[in-house]
Structures are given as structure tokens and as C-alpha cells.
Amino acid sequence: MIERSRETLVNAVLAGLLLAAPLVATLLDEPFYVSLASRVAILALAGVGLNLALGYGGMVSFGHAAFFGLGGYVAGIAAFHAFEGSAFLSWPVTIGGSDQLLVVWLVAALVTALAALAIGAISLRTSGVYFIMITLAFAQMIYYLAISIPAYGGEDGLAIYLRNQLPLADSSDPLVFFFLCYGLLLLALFLSARIVAAPFGMALQCARMNEVRLATSGIAPYPIKLTAFVISAVITGIAGALFADLNGFVGPSMLSWHRSGEIMIFVILGGVGRLFGPLAGAALFILLESFIGGFTDRWQLLLGAVLLGVVLFARGGVMGLLAGRARHD
């Protein structure tokens, strides 16, 4: 009970610090740090998606960059056609571009859900290293598909000249855009907490620990894990759409296996299976990249040392150090 209260306090402090950082930066007229806070929120959101599959479902996916990149390309392609006034599809129905964030998020969610349903339906018939390699293979297939389409930039990527908008809010304002990212992060954390606490979440965690025992209780593990995989992909895909809007650019790098590795690092650094672990991990990663990277190009060496220390001595990650180890650590 004490450990749970301590973790709740740490979660509140992390959320409060992330909220306070851009407000202070705005008062000091430092827009760079507002965008940096938005980046932390977006990448933490992607980590929340992966944490649902990895931390609670035991699915070590090395292909979540596919969903992150697909979300980004939805945002980029929608803005591209809206800027040019052209149609994405003219037959059998005409589908044009859009600069409305709600439309972009909805389409990103649908595209990533369909992709995850197809990828998960095949990948989840395997386990262990085979699951890792199949998800990686699917992600690489989508990566090479992106670089082979010159209409949307190919290897050079696609610049977003038209900033996606939200009714009654100026999303081009860095602070307003941060609030959008922060709100979606809190929503994803709330949904993740509700899913994990529900009977579905209990079944998902049981499937992670012992699929045979779950099956003998009358619940098939496969549909449970597939559903969690799809929900995980949708959250990561929306994060990708936000990331493309933040940078004003989408490119194949969002789909590369390096991006999958980064998202997994957020989860491991923060604490696998800890609700606010992705936020702690993403914040630590961005701080190392931004501040240590300002002094040396070899900041990844320090990141590797930190990651090694977490794996060897702090299996609960940053959250384990701050809030104590969870029962599953």
C-alpha cells in the first residue's frame, strides 16, 4: 500500500514537471524548450503504446516504428494533398487531403489498427525470438515501401508546409501544441490504466506469465493479445502523427528499426510494465540527447552505460529507483 502511494506521488511529480517545463520556458521566452517538452510528451505517448504490448502483454515487438511511421505519413500525406488541393484517391470515391487534426488522428488510428491487425494476426502465431524477427521484418517491408514511393518524397521524405489545425485552438502556437500532446499523453495513460485494471488487462497479464494456464481457465490467449497489440499500435500511430506535425516533416527514418529500438529504450529505461515508465524513460533519453549531445557526439556512449546499469542493477528502471520495485520486476 505504501509502495503504491509512493508510485502515485512519483507519477504526479513527473506529470507536474512535464507540465511546468514549457510554462517556465514560455515565461523565459525560450520556445526551443517548449518544443522539447512536446517531443518528450510525443515520444512518451509512443512508449505508452509499446508498454501496453511489451510491459503488460509480454510481446517484445521490434516493429512499432511501422505504426509510428504510418501515423506520421498519414499526417504528412493529408497535409500534402490539402496544400496542393489534390485528391489522394479519385476512384471509386474521391478522398482529398485534410489539415484538421481530428481527421488526421482518426485516419492514423484506422490505418495503424488495420496494419496491426494484419501484422499481429501473423506474428502472434509465433513467440519469443520468432515474434521479434517477424515484427521487425514487417516494419522493414513498410520502410522500403515508403522509400520506393517518389510521389511522397521517397528516401528524402515529405515536408509538411501546411500545419494541421484544431477547431478553437491555434496548433501552430508551440505552447498550444504542447497542451495537445500533453492531453493525449494523459488520455493514453488513463486508458492504459483502465485497460490493465479491467478483466481484459488481467487476462493479458496472465497470458504474459502463462498462456497455458489462461487457456485452461476458458480464455483464449490469442484474441486477447491481438486486441492489445492493435490498441498498442493505435496509440503509437497517433504519436507518430503528432511527431510529424511537430517537425513539419515525415521521412523513412520514422519507420526504421532504429526508431523501434528507441521506443523500446524508453520503456526499458523508465520501467517495463510501469504506467509512467515511458514518460520517465523518454524524458531521460531526450535530456541526454539534448544536453549531453550538445557537448559531444558520443552521447550514446553514456546512454548505453545508463541502459546497461538499468538492465543489470535496476530492473524496475527509473520508476523502480524512484518508487520502489513492483511485484513483477
Order of alpha helices (4+ residues) and beta strands (2+ residues): alpha-alpha-alpha-beta-beta-alpha-alpha-beta-alpha-alpha-alpha-alpha-beta-alpha-alpha-alpha-alpha
